[in-house]
Amino acid sequence: MKNLENKKVLVTGAGGFIGSHVVEYLVSQGCIVRAFVHYNGQNRWGWLDTLGEEILSKIEIIPGDISDSNRVFEAMEGIDCVFHLAALIGIPYSYHAPDSYVSTNISGTLNVLQAARTHKTSRILVTSTSEVYGTARYVPIDEIHPRQPQSPYSATKIAADALTESFYLSFNLPVTIVRPFNTYGPRQSNRAVIPTIITQLVAGKKEIHLGSTDPTRDLVFVKDTAEGFARIAASNNTLGTDVNIATQQEIQIGELALKLINLINPGARLITDVNRLRPAASEVERLLGKNQKLQELTGWKPSTDLDEGLKQTIAWFRNPSNMANYKTSAYSV
């Protein structure tokens, strides 16, 4: 699929953080976009509700549940390419509700793969996560790094990756496993560390509560991640493989927090909150991704450095209408 223009594409998890940005990017590339959003009684479409009529008028919305095979089958009819992003992603919540993660992340992915096989979908991108690697055994982490299920969440994503690979090897299904490292930017849930810090600071808090500040992360701005997805989908070179989306740079969480404090409220200080600490063996201490494979196969390179990405993210959170979507007084798992 060398050109995505006029292709009929489905984005699952379209109302979420990365999914909404992928939808926005695909519309800008001239795709015919169908957005699969999680059904709710209020007919809310997640972050798609904020995109504006100019973009929404170009999107077909399909409410449903990724664990419902019939609804997934219906949504994928007539689709050229599916971007499968629907998932449960909160690591702390996976300690409490692993059954939900199996249903959504494993069974949901199986539903997409089965429907793609029946519909003879031309291209399937299944979203993985850098969490499947666990704490780095070597850096930068390439795609052959061992998998380490250090949380129920990462275990279900490893299983979904394995299912995807099996459908390529067994049925020659045209799949790619897309593995973004820690994506950040506007619309991200404050289950993630950057919104956790920013929302507390923008709300005027003087004590910023975090879990462990020792781990390092490879932070990718969401617009770069969205472009990475599109480039992977447009390249036949990426068929049947898994591909990192990473900047190949890392920063310690404590250093990141101090950077944000200096940008927003230099008078604030960090507080280690024991309630936010993960079990010691479950904490992924170091993530630094290798992006050579993606660059060689598609020509993708990150275009937004961390300082610029944080600047844009802070500006978005300073908008009161955006901040109204966040609870700064509660720890979001």
Disulfide bonds with the S-S distance in Angstrom:
none
